[in-house]
Each structure stands twice: as C-alpha cells, then as structure tokens.
Amino acid sequence: MSKRGRETGIDTGEEEVKKRKNATKDMDNDKHDKESDFSWATWQLIDPLLPTGGFAHSCGLEAAAHAGLVKGGDARTRRRGETESGMELGAFAMESVANAVAVSVPFVEASRLVFRGLVEQLEALEKRAESGGLEKQTTQTSTPPVFEPTTEGLVSRAVEDWINLDRRLASRLVGNAVATRASAATGAALLRAALAAFGENDDDEQGAEERTETHEKEEQRRSGFGSKQVTSAFLRLKKASRDETARNSKLPGGHLPTVFGAACGALGFSGTHSAKVFAYLVLRDTLSAATRLNLVGPLRAAAVLRRTVGFANSEAVTMAARCVRATKRALKKHQNVSLNVTALSASVSPLLDTTQAGHDLLYSRLFNS
C-alpha cells in the first residue's frame, strides 16, 4: 500500500501494479534465459540413474593402471615400498577428456545440427499448417504439393543424414576394437533411455485432462522431445543401428557421440552446452571407474573432479567454437556441413588409444573397456 493509501486507509493499487511489473520482469528474464529451457533435461541426462551403461566402462583407465601409466594400479610396488611411476589420476582424467572431446565432439555437433534442423523444420511446418498456408497432414498417404516439404520427408532425410554420420564415426573408430565396442554399447543404451525418458508415449496420458494444452506443450518443450515425429525418428535410429550391427559386427551402429548429439539437438541444447555435458560425462565416468578400481577413494575422486572441471570446460568450449567456425565456412562455400565439422575429429592422445586397445589382453578385468 502506498503512503497515500496508508493515510486514507484505501489501497490505491500502486503496490499491486509494481508487484505485477516485477513479476512480469522476472518471467521475461526467465524466458530469455536459454539454459532454463533445457536445465531439467540436462540434469536428467547426466543423472547416474539414467541407465546408459557408462559405468561399465573405464574409458581406458583400467588398462592404463595395469600398464603402470597411472599411479595406484600396481599393488606389488606398494608392497615393496617402492615409489610408483606414472601420471596422477587428475592428469589422466584430463588426458582422457581432451582425447574424447577431440575425437567425439565434432560428431556430437554434426548430429546435433541434424536433429536441431529437423525440430525447427517440423515446427515451421506445423505453424504453416495452423495458419492455413499448408494443409495439415494427418496420414503418410496425403499428397501435398511437390514444392512443400512433408513430415515424412523431413524425418526420413534426418535419419539418413544421421546414419551417414554414424557410419563415418564407425570407420573412424574401427582401428580400436575396444573403443568401438564401448561406443556402440553405450550408444544403444542411451538411445533406449532417451526414448523412454524424453520420447512422446501415447500411454502417458494419465492426468492430462487436469492440465491445459498450453501448459502441456510448454512442459514437453522444456523437458522432452515435444513431438511424436521426433520420437518416430529416434525409433528409426534404433532400428537402423540394429540393422548396421547385424550386417557387420565389426562396424556396429548407434555410437555414443552420434546418439548423444541427436538427443541434444532434439532437446534444444546449444552446441557449447552439448560439448560441456559430453565432457562432464567422460570425466564423471573416468573418476567413477577410479574409485571402483581402488585407485582413489570417493572423497579424493570428488576433489579431483573439482580440480579438473575447468580444464574439461575449456576443452569443450574450444572444440565447440571450432565446430561453429567450420559450420560457417561450409555454409559460406555451399559445402556439406556435416563433412566439414566431422573433419575436425582427431586423436590427441595416441598413447591412451593404444593402451585402451589392449584392454582385452588383461588377465583379469573389472570393466568392459
């Protein structure tokens, strides 16, 4: 209540107007906060409860510890009282993140661009249909004008582009059978988990009548795929991955970077945010493996995580910026964006790759890779 209102005992409404303006301002700030749109999806994606199978793999740490490249892996040295050689766990974690970012993030970004484009095209198609500029398609047998894109055509093209990216990544990893197996296994698990967590399911209609249509659409946009067409595209990715694996087990389909990028694109993540999340997952899984290998305790692993997140963030941001520049160059020269972005993929730690490839030669193993 204003001063005049307190004197007269009558509320002039000025305070209420100020409250509404402040509330509107806060809503606008939240609306323009890009990361608020997908923060819940991010937390769910990095939640250890999401069954992606990442904790079954050590990112090469187990083999490196047995080879003496990481301190703490040789119990005989400790029993003899000798000084262990090898790098500290933090140094290995940074090396692992740097290599994973350099090899995988270009494929994450290329796949993200494919599905980000699919979502935007589907939204534009829906808006044209609602405005009457295009007859809304209800079945796949409808015959719109040839110059207008169709929902089926957009989904099919996105799936085809993703399959080509996945095949290119498979050829990139084929020299390391352990990395190929781990990437395909975690990618398949993430694909199943993403469909279950973010996909549109007709069975999940309980309580829908209690929510308004606008609120429901906003909720879907913020925390899920928000489109049955996108969910259909992911189901096709799942089938295509299985077909690739059945055709040639040495070149399996559905690798983690391409699946992760597709999920990020469908959820509306930016390129930089996607790269950061991917780098964090690699760092988290590496340090989790270290605790189960008894290289360090859980508290020490948490301290190492805090000290290395800055490096991981820097590597992710740098690679994301390189992908953006490659995309702009490709568009300017009218070249294929995916080919230009994935051309950035390169290993920066041959020693780590070589050590990981020898994981299957270990006498006893705790992890799959």
N, C-alpha and C positions, 0 to 999 in steps of 0.2 A: 504494500500500500504506500502511496506517495505521501509527502508531507502534508499536502492539502487534504488528502483523504483521511490522514490521522487526525487532523484538526476538526474536520467536519463529521468524521465517522463514516464517510462514504468512500468506497473503493472506486477510484476514477478509471481503473483498468489499465493504467500505465505500467504497473508492475507485471501484469499478466502479458501485456504486449512485449515487454522486454524479455520475459521468460520464453515466449514463443519465438522471438527473434534469435535468442541464444540457442534454443533447441534446434531451430532450422539451420543455424550456422554449423552446429555440431554434426547434423545429418549431412550437410553438404561436404564438410571436411571428410567424413567417413566415406561418402560416395566417391570422392575424388582420390581416396587412398587406394591405390591399385592393389596393394598386397592384401587389403582387408577382404577383397573379393574371393581370394583363394586361401586364406590363412587356415581355415578349418580343413580344407583338402590337403594342405601341406602337412599339418600335424598328423593327419590320418596316414598320409603316405610314408612318413618317417617313423611312425609308431612301430615299435618292435612286435606289437600284437598282430600287425598285418602279415599274414603268412606268405612271405615272398621267398623263404628258404635261404636268405642271405647268411644266416648264422651257421649254415652247414659248410661254409667256405671261409678260408682264412686269407684270401687274396694273396697267396704265396708265402704267408708268414711261417707256416709250419715247415715248409721245405727250407726256407731261409734259416730258420732256427736250427734245424738239424744239420745244415751245412756250415754252421758257425758264423753266418753273416750277421746274426742278431744275438746280442748278449742275453744269457739266461737259458739258452736252449740246450747246452751241453752240461749235463749233471756230473759227468766224470771230471770235468775241470774244477767244478766247485768242491768235489770230494777230495781232490788232490791239493786244494788250496791255491791253485794257480789263478793268475789273472786272465779273465776271459777276453778274447778278441772279438771284434765285430762291432757293428753300429748299435747305438742306443735305440730303444723302441720308438722314441719320438722321431728320430732320423729316418727309420724305416717307414714309419707311418706317412711321413711327408713325401718320401720317395714313392710310396705306393699310390698316394693321392695324385701326385704330379703325373705319374705314368698313366693312371686311369683317366684323368682329365684329358691328357694329350691324345689318348687313343679313342676314347669313347664320347666325349662331349660334342665333337663335330657331328657324330651320328645322332646323338640326342637332339641337337639343334635342328638338323635336317628333318628328322622325323617329327619334331615339334611343329616345324613350319608347315609340313604336310597336313597335319590334323588341325592346326590353328586355321589354315586356309579353308579346310573342309567346314569347320564350325561357322566361320564368317560367311561362307557362300550359302550354307543352309539357312542361316539367319536372314540373309538378304533375300533368298528365295521365298521364305516364309512371309517376310514383310510385303513383298510384291504380291503374293497370293492374297494376303489380308486386305491390301489396298485395292484389289481388283485388277491390278496390272497383269496378273497371271492367273489362270485357272488353277485353283488348288488341287494338287494331285492326291487322290485317295488310294489309288492302286498302282501297281507297277505296270499295268497294261494300258494306262492312259496315254494318249498321243498328243502331247503339247507341240507347239510349233518348233521346227527344227532349230531355230536360232535361240531358243530358250533352253537353259540347262535343266536337267531333270534331277530329282533327288537320287534316283538310282544311278544315273551317270556320274554324279559328283562322288558318291560313296565308292563306286567301282574304281574310279580314277585314283582316289586317295589310297585305296587298298593296294592297287597295282604299284603306285609310287612307293608305298611302304615296303612292299615285297622286294622291289628292286634295291632299296636301301639295305634291307636285311640281308639279301644275298651278297651285296658288296661288303658288308661287315663280316659275314661268314668267310669270305675269301681273304679278308684282312687277318682274321684270327686263325686260319686253318693251320698255320705253322706251329701253333701251340695247342695241342690236343686237350690239355688240362683246362686252359682258359676257354677254349671253345665249348667244352662240356659244361663248365660252370656258368658261362654266359647264357647258354641255351636253357639250362635247368632253372636258373633264377628268372630268366625272362618269361618262361612258361608259367612259373608260379606267380609272377607279378601280373601277368595277363589275366589269369584266373581271379586273382584277388581284386584287381581293378574292376573287372566286370561285376563281381559280387558287391564291392563297396560303392562304386560310383555309377554303375550302369542303371538304366531305366528298366524296372521289372514290373510287369502288369500285375504280379501277385501282391505288390506292396501298396495296396490301395486302402488299407485299414485306417480309418480316421480321416480320410481325405475330405469327406463332406464337412468336417469341422474347420477346414482351412479355406481361405479364399483362393481363387485361381491366381491372383497376382502374387500373393504370398508364397504359394507353392512354386510358381515359376522362378521367383527370386531365390528361394531356398535351393532349388535344383541348380540354378546358375552358379550359386556360390559354392556349393559343396559336392557337385556331381557333374556328370556329362550333360545333363539337362536336355537330352534329345534321344529319342528312340532310334533315329537314323545313325547317330554316332555309336550308340550301343550295338546296332547292327553291324557297323563297320568293324568294331572290336571282335564281334563274334566271327566275322570273316577272317580277321587276322589270326584268330585262334585256329581255325580250320586250315588256313594257308600254312601256318607254322607246323602243324602236324603233318601236312602233306609233304612239306620240304624235308622234314626229318625222316619220314617213311621212304622218301625217294633216295636219300643219301645220308646215312647216319654220320658220316664224317663231316658233312656240311649241314648241320641241323638248322632249323628255322626258329624264329622267335627269340632273338637275342635280347639281353637286358637293355642295352642302350637304346635300341630302336623302340622296344616296348615302352620303356620309361619315357622317351621323348613323345611318343604318341599319347600317352596318358597326360603328360604335362600340357601338350597342345590342346587336348580335349577339355582339360580343366581350366584353361585360360592362363597358364603360367607364362611369365615373360622368359626370354632366353637366358638372361642373367640369373633369374631366380631358379630356373631349372638346373642350370650348371651348379649353383650353390648347393641345392638339395642333393644332387648326384654326388658331389664331392663329400658332403657330410655323411652320406650313407656309406661310402667307401671307407671313410675314416672311422665311422662307428663300428662297422663290421670288422675292420682290422684290429681295433683295440679290444673288441669283444673276444675275438679269437685269442688275443694275447693273454687275457685273463683265464681262459679255459685251457690254454697250454701251460699255465702256471709260470709264465714269464714275468708277470707283474700281478699285483692284487687289484681288486676293483677300484680302490681309492686312488692308487697310483695311476691306473688307466684313466680315471676321470681327470686327474691333474695333467696327464699327457694330452688328453683331448682339449683341455682349455689352452694349453700352450701351442697347439698345432692348428687350431681353427683359423687363426689369422692367415697362416700360410695357405691353407686349403681355400679360404675365401679369395685370396689374391690370385691363386691359380685359376679358379673358376671364373672370376671376373675377367681376367686377361684373355682366357680362351673364348669366353662369350663375346668379348669385344672383337676378337679376330674373326669370329663367325659372322658378326654383323657386317664387318668390312668386306668379307668375302661375298656375302649376300648382295650388298650394294654394288660391288663390282660386276657380279653376274647379271644383275638387273640392268645395269647401265650398258653392258655389252650384249644384252639379249641372249645370255648363255643359261645353261641349266644350273639352277641354284643349288640343288642337292649335290651335284658333282663337284661344284666349286667349294662348297662347305666341307664335304667329307674328304676332299683332297688335303685338308689340314691335319687329318689324323696321322699321327706318327708316334712311335715308341720313343720315350726319352730315357728309359732305363733298361737296356738290353740285359744287364746282369740279373735284374729282377725277373724278366721274362724267361731267361734261361733256367733260373732256379725254380721258378714255378712249374716249368715244363717237366722237371724231374720229380714232381710230387708223387707220381705213380710208382717210382722206384724205391720209395721209402719202405723200410721193413715193417713198420707199424705206423698207422695213420689214424688221426682223430677226425680229420676233416676230409671232405670230398675233393678239395682243391686247395 
